[in-house]
Amino acid sequence: MAAKYDLTQLIAPHLDRHLVFPLLEFLQERGLYEDILKAKIELLNHTNMVDYAMDIHKSLYRSDDVPQEMVDRRVEVVGRLKALEEAAAPLIAFLQNPNAVQELRADKQYNLQLLNDRYKIGPEQIEALYQYAKFQFECGNYSGAADYLYQYRALCPNSERNLSALWGKLAAEILMQNWDVALEELNRLKEIIDSKNFSSPMNQVQSRIWLMHWSLFIFFNHDNGRTQIIDLFNQDKYLNAIQTNAPHLMRYLATAFIVNKRRRPQFKEFIKVIQQEQYSYEDPLVEFLACVYVNYDFDGAQKKMKECEEVILNDPFLGKRAEDANLGTVVVPLRDDFLENARLFIFETYCRIHHHIDMGVLAEKLNLNYEEAENWIVNLIRTSKLDAKIDSKTGTIVIEPNHPNVYEQLIDHTKSLSGRTYKLVSQLLEHAQAQAAR
């Protein structure tokens, strides 16, 4: 079942090759597939990480011998690296001089003139820096690549090449696990994608899809990532891109909503999307929400909880295990958060439908024994606004009716109508801009 719901084959085409390696490492650790080492070698053949490829080949075939083509490839890579280093050397020497760098300004044209007049550095050397940075990245030197791409972007006047360098910088920061810096680059890239005039609307949609796939590394590692993924994925333009081109990303938005208690206003709109897509896309985490909020199938939701737990543990983004340096143990906080909040979702929805609830029945639906369920509900009543009490004699929970405020309902409907109007106007403007571009 774990391999059945593995999304790697759907996600990998939207990633840089180097970003696929962490996914393969995770799958190898989990033992989901038998031929991961072969997949790694195949992937490495399209990069310059020849030493790494040789090490994997030796491990796979249990031999110190490697094919001659790998040896020849290594010689070729080393030679190309030296040539690129020499071509970029004048600009690199300048950038390593703090006094010289202080002369640079925000005005790129001024900088280009300064470099040309005083240091005899022109467009060829700036282009050589980009090629050298790109080659460093392909060799697996992500730190050096990130530094050179940052410096290149400060000098490059070409917007397209500058955008390409920003994608490379983002990938390098992700691979170095610099999550704060990576988030800054992600937001910078999003701003450009949303404001840029693309040759066709489909190119812009494709860029958004790539951005969302790359963002998964950041959002499920950054401290505030589980909130920020909702801010990005649940925007109309991005949610439309998910529905039409990448429905598998709904798993991660569903997970974020389940483990995040503070995003309920946006949650209603996402449930509407799930209702639209429930017959065209299957995923345990999405189906769990459909069971609870669309079909009110609580027995189905309980079964999905067990399935979801296994999916989370075997997903490269959701099941990432963190070593606790103090305790020397491994913890899986996202899984724990999921189980706790999934029970809460079932309980809250069940309470809206029933006013008298048998404790034994509810314990079964929460996948807990009777005593665990009673303690869990007592703590929930104590810490939440739930107006309920437990009748120990009859073994039931009595829910006090909560009549909705008419004015609050009116405000909610007005907000919903306003949101739909804004969405419609935005779509009309996008269509008009696309027609004008043609």
N, C-alpha and C positions, 0 to 999 in steps of 0.2 A: 504493500500500500504506500510506503514512504516514497518509493521511486515513482509510483503512479502520479503523485502530486508534486514531483520535483519540477520546478519552473526553469531550470538552468538553460534548457534548449530554447526556450522562448525569450529569456532575458539576454543571453549571450550575444545574439546578433545586434543588440542595441548598445553594446559596450565596446570600449577599446580592448584589444586582445589582452593587454596586461591586466585589465580589471577582471578578466575571466579567471586568472590564476587563483585569487583568493577563494572563488567559488569551487574550483576543482580541489583545492586543498581541503576545504570543509567536507566535500563529498567523499574524498579519500579517507578522511578521519572517521566519518560516519559509516563507511563501508557500504554505501548504497550501490556502487558499481564495481565491477572487477577490472575494467580496462582503463582506469583513470590515468595511469602512467603513460599509456600509449596516447591518450588524448592530450596530455601535457606536452609530450614530444612533438606531436602534430602542431600544437599551438606555438611552441617555441621555434619551430622551423620558419615561422613567419616573423620572427623578431631577431635581434642581434645578441640574445642571451645564450651564446653558444656554449659557454662553460657550464651553465646550468643544464642545458640540454644533454651535454656529455655525461654529467653526473647522474641524470635520470636514466639515460640509456644504460649506464653501467649497473645501476640498481635494478632496472627492469630485466636485463639479460644476465645479471650476476657475472659480469666479466669486465676486466679493465680495458678491453679492446673496444674501440669505437670505429664506426665506418670512416673511410678515408674522406668522404664528402664532408663530414663534420670537421675534420682537421683542416681541410681546404677552406671551408667556410670561416673558420676561426682566423686563419691567416688573412683572408679577405677583409674581415671585420676590423682587425687590428690596423691593417693598412689604410682602410677608409677613415678610421677614427683619427689617425695621425694626420692625414691630409686635411680633414675638416678642422682639426685643431690648429694647424698652421695657417689656414685661410682666415680663421677667426681670431688669431693671436693678437693682431694690433688692437682690436676693439676690446678683447678680454683684458689686455694690459692696461688700457685706459680705464676700464671699469674697476680694476683692482687698485687704482690710484685715488684715494679719498679726496685729495685736494682737487684733482681734475674733475671728479664727479660732482663736486660742489658747484661747479660752474654751470651745470645743466639747469634748465628751467622747465616749467610746465609746457611751454611753447615748443612743440616738436620741430617746427621749421627752424627755429632759432638754434636748437640743438644740432640739427643736421648741418646747418651752415657752420656752426662752431667746430664740429668734428672734422668737417672737410677742410676748413681754412687753417685751423691750428694743428690738427693731428693727422691730416691726410687720410682720414677715414671716411669712406663714401658708402653708397648703397650696396656695393659688392660685399664689403666687410659686415654690414648689418645683416644682409641675407645669409652670409656665412655663419653668423652667430645663431640664426634660427636653425639652419641645417645641423649645426654642431649640437645645439640643445636637443633637437629632435632625435639625433643619433644617440646621444647620451641616454635619452629616455628609452630608446629601443634596446640599449645595452643593459638597462636595469638600474642606471645611476639616476634615480628619481630626484635626489636632492640637488645634484648639479643641474639637471634639466630644469627644475623649478626655478632656480636662481637665474639661469640664463634666459628663460622664457619671460620672467618678470622684467629683466633688464631690456630684453628685446621689445616688449610691448611699450616701454617708455620711449622708444626711439622710432618704432615702425609707424609710418604714416598711412599704410595700407590697411583699411578697415577689415577686409576679408582675412588677410594674413594675421592681423591682430586678434581676430576672433578665433582663428585656428590655434594661435598660441595660448589663448585663454582656456580653451578646451584641454590642451596639453598640460597647462599649469594645474588645472582642476584635477586631472587624472593623477598627476604626480603627488599632489597633496593628499589625495585619498589613499594612494598606495603607501605613503609614509605615515598614514593615520593621524595627520594633523587636522583634526576635525574642525577646530575653530576657524583656521585659515581656509579650509576647504569649503566651509559654509559661506564665508565671505565671497569666495570665487563663484560659488553656485549662485548666490544672489546677484552678483555682478553679471553673470552670464544670462540669468533670467531676465534682467532688466533690458539687456541688449536684444534678446530674442523677442520680447514682447513689444519693443519699440522699433525694431528694424523693419525696413521695407524689403520683404522677400520677393523673389521673382515669381513665386506662386504661393497661394495659401497652404498647399500641401507641404512645401518645404518648411514653412513655419511650424506646422503641426508635427512634422518629423523631428524638428529640433526640440520641440517641447517633449516629445516622447523620449528622445535620447536623454534630455535633462532629467526627467523623472526617474529613468532607470539608474543613472549615475547617482542620483540623490539618495537612493536606498542605502548606499554605503554610509552616508553621512547621517541620515535621519535615525538609523537604528544603532548608531554609536554615539552621537552627540547627546549631551545631557538633556537638551530641550527638543530633541529631534522628533519625538512622538507627537508633540504638539505642532511642530513646524511642517511635518508632512501633511497634516490636515489643511494647514493654511495654503499649501501649494496645490496638492492634488484635488482639493474640493473647490477650487476656483472653476468657474464655468468653462473657460477655454481649455483648461487642463483636464477637467472631468469629461468633457466632450471628446477630447483626444483619447482618453482611456477607453471610453465606451466604443469608439469606432475603430481604434487601431491597436489597443493594448489592454483588453479586458482582464488579463492576468494580474495587472497592477491593482485591481480591486481588492485582492487579498491583503495587500499592505495597508490600504486605506481602511479596510474593515478592521484589521488588527489595531491600528492606531485609535480608531473610535472606541473599540472595546476596552483597551487598556487605559484610555484617557477619559477621566470623569468630567472634565471641564469643557467639553466641546459639544454639548447636547444641542444647542441651537442649530448648528450645521448638520447635526445627525439626522434630523427629519428629512432634509433634502437628499441625503445619501440613501436613506431607506427607500425613497421613491425610485432612485436609480436601481437599487437592488430589485425592487418589484418589477421594473421594466426588463431587467436582464436575467431574472432567475431561471427562465427557460432556455436561454441561449448560452449561458456560461455557468460552469459548475466548479465550485471550490468550497471545501469544508468550512472555512471561516466566513465566507459570504453566505453559504447555506445556513450556517448557525443563526446569523442575523435574520435571514428570511424566515426561519422557523419561529423565532421569537416575536418578530415585529410585523411580519406580513401574513403568515399562515396560522400563528398562535398554536403551533404544534410543539408542545413542551416535551413530549416524549421524544420527538425527533431531535429537539435541541439538546437533550441530555445525551443522546447517542452521538450527536455531532461534536459535543465537547471532548469526548475521548479521541475522536478522529482528529479534531483540531490540535489537540495536545501533541499528537504524533507528528502532524504536519509542521507545527512550530519547531519542534526539536530537530527536524530534518531539513529545515529551510536555512540556506546559508546566511540570510539576513536576520531571521527571527530566532534561530536556534544557536546563534553565536554564544559560546560559553565564556564567561569571564573568570579569570583566576583571582581569587581573593588573596592578596599578598600577606595579610595579617593572619588569616585562619588556615591558609594553605589548602583551601577547598575550592570546589567549583560550584558556582551558583548559576541558576537560570532565571533571572528576575522577570523576564518578559513572559515566560510560561506561567510563573506564579501569579503575575498580575492578570494574565488572561483568565486563569481559572477562577480567581476571586471575583473579577468583574463580570465574567460570564454568568456566574451564579446570581450575581446582583441583577443582571439584565432579566434573567428568567423570573426571579422573585418579584421584581417590580412590575413586570408585565402581567404575571399571574395574579398579583394583588389587584390590578385594575379590573380584572374580569370577575374575580370571586371575592366575596365578603367574609365567608367562613372557609378556612382552609385546614384540611386535615394534615397534621404535622408529619405523619408517616408518609402520606402521598407526596408532600412537598420535599421531604428528605430524599425520597427516591428520585424526584425530578432534579434535585440539586446534586445528585450522585454522592450523598453523604449518608452516614448512619444516623439513627434517630437523635442520639445525644449530640453528635457534631452539628446536626441541623439546628437543634434547639439553641445551642450556645451561639451559633453563627447568627441566628435570627435575633436573639436577645441583644447581642452586641450591635446589630444593625439598627434595631429600634432605638437603642440607647444613643447612638451616634448620628442618626439621621433624623429627618423631619417626618418619618413615617408614623402615621397616627394608627397604631395597632397595639394589641395586647395579646398575651398568650394565656389561654384557659387550660391550666394544667390538668384539671379534672377530666375534661373531654378530649384533651390532646389536640386542640384546635387553635388556630390563630384567627382572631377577630379583627377585621379591617374596618375602621370607621369610614363611612362614605365621604368622599371628598368632591363636593360639587364645584365644577369649574366656574370661575368668575367670568361673567358675560363680557365685561369690559376688557379683560385680559384676552379673551377669545377674539374679540373684535380687533384688538391691537395686533395679535398674531396673524390674523387673516389679512390685515392691511399690509403688514410687513411682507407677507408672502406674495401678495399681489404686486407690491412695489418691486420686489426682487425679480418676479417673472417679467414685469414691464422692462426693467433695466436689461435683463438678459436678451429680450426680444430686440430692443433698440441696438444693443451691442452687436448682435448678429446681423441686423440690417446694415449697420455702418461698415462692418467687416466685408459684407457682400458688395457694398457700393465701392469700397476701396479696391477690392479685388477686380471689379469690373473696370474701374478707372485705370488700374495698372495695365490692363490688357490693351 
